[in-house]
Amino acid sequence: MQYHFFRISAVTPGETAEEFNRFLRSHRVLNVNREFVSQGENSFWALAVEYLPGEATVKSPRSANRRNRVDYKELLPPDAFQLFVLLREWRKQTAEQEGVPVYTIFTNEQLAEMAQRGCASKDELQTIDGIGQGRLEKYAEAVLGLIRKQGDEAGR
């Protein structure tokens, strides 16, 4: 464990505050001890940062999400992607009505597989990993109806 100390002006934090934030983002921080020192216009924050040597290993959830996100528009053929978007919109509306997260209905991977295969029956849906009897009973008719509808519109 190592320590790094900062003194940040309470009146004009400026560059020192930015340096402090850069340090926090680039190190594996264990603890930050802070103390406000009141000296009128010379008041400042005294900060002691306990950290482990080496680079930070924790990335923000937002950047990790972007890095792991699958671009289904590139992955799926245009007609399958169009169906995928339709299925995703149905899933969103259904989740809102049921008050549950969208992934509890079907995951993006499951929707993409449905769209790519163009499933025409409950048996075909059931071959998709993670889709069991409960989901089939609850959602199969709606999903199969959307797939049929999209197929009919594409056939025109």
Residue pairs with C-beta under 8 A, 6 or more apart in sequence:
1 30
1 50
1 51
1 52
2 50
2 51
2 52
2 53
3 48
3 49
3 50
3 51
4 23
4 27
4 48
4 49
4 51
5 46
5 47
5 48
5 49
6 16
6 19
6 20
6 23
6 45
6 46
6 47
6 49
7 16
7 44
7 45
7 46
7 47
8 16
8 17
8 20
8 44
8 45
8 47
9 16
9 42
9 43
9 44
10 36
10 43
10 44
10 45
11 41
11 42
11 43
20 47
23 49
24 32
24 49
25 56
26 55
26 56
27 49
27 51
27 52
27 54
27 55
27 56
28 51
28 52
28 54
28 55
28 56
28 57
28 58
29 49
29 50
29 51
29 56
30 50
30 51
30 52
31 49
31 50
32 47
32 48
32 49
32 50
33 47
33 48
33 49
33 50
34 45
34 46
34 47
34 48
35 45
35 46
35 47
36 43
36 44
36 45
36 46
37 43
37 44
37 45
37 46
70 108
70 109
70 112
72 81
72 84
72 108
72 112
73 81
75 112
76 84
76 112
76 115
76 116
77 116
79 154
80 112
80 115
80 116
80 118
81 115
82 150
82 154
83 114
83 115
83 118
83 146
83 147
83 150
84 111
84 112
84 115
86 146
86 150
87 106
87 111
87 114
87 115
87 143
87 146
87 147
88 108
88 111
90 142
90 143
90 146
91 102
91 105
91 106
91 111
92 102
94 105
94 139
94 142
95 101
95 102
95 104
95 105
98 105
105 135
105 139
106 114
106 131
106 135
106 139
106 143
107 130
110 128
110 129
110 130
110 131
113 128
114 125
114 128
114 143
114 147
115 147
117 124
117 128
118 147
118 151
119 125
119 128
119 143
119 144
119 147
120 144
120 147
120 148
121 144
122 136
122 140
122 144
125 131
125 136
125 140
125 143
125 144
126 132
126 133
126 136
